[in-house]
């Protein structure tokens, strides 16, 4: 997703250097993906300063990313009977969303927000930055939030501390976030890291006092406080939930 934005951010040379005909993946499992990673190695490790939030101040800055696309509310990538509140953001992992697919209106639907990059370490994890490993079947956002409370308990090490380490790779690990809980929520995030891209909760988080920045679908920017009502925040995260949130 971020790669497709490059020509519109005066970063055409980086865009032209990407070999889109080859697959790349964080955990390359076959020769085709390994070939893609090797061919795009230079771009993969290239910094785009526009993707970084100055207030983060943490590690993983070299090729990192803070600004993420909205996948919606629920734990996975598609809306179904099993996952009724998933796949309803502007940037679900599967498929493309046109303006006509946003009945709530672009001015009422979040497109991007921010999340802190990972701590890059496993010895002393940072709850605001890192992801814990999910467990079992999770169908809804409410179930997801409950499960996160259980998994991220004291004494359990996080499963992924490389959040936002590369802008070229998509997924909730790096370039996507969810509206499961309110900004800077107290419950640490977790992901099912056995799936690529991982499913789970990736909360909008930042070091700004009291909230996060949000880019709406119509291009307007808003400051959203951490104390926002959860139902309102989730309404901003859905493109087709019938909530007209201003």
GIWOSUL-V696333 format. One line per field, one symbol per residue. burial: 1 if it has 16 or more other C-alpha atoms within 10 Angstrom, else 0. A space follows every 10 residues. Layout:
burial=???
This chain:
burial=1110010000 0001100100 0001100000 0011011011 0011011100 1110010011 1011111111 1111111100 0011111111 1110000000 0111111111 1111111111 0000111111 1111100111 1001101100 1100001111 1111111111 1111111111 1111001111 1110001111 1111111000 1111111000 1001110000 0011111111 101110
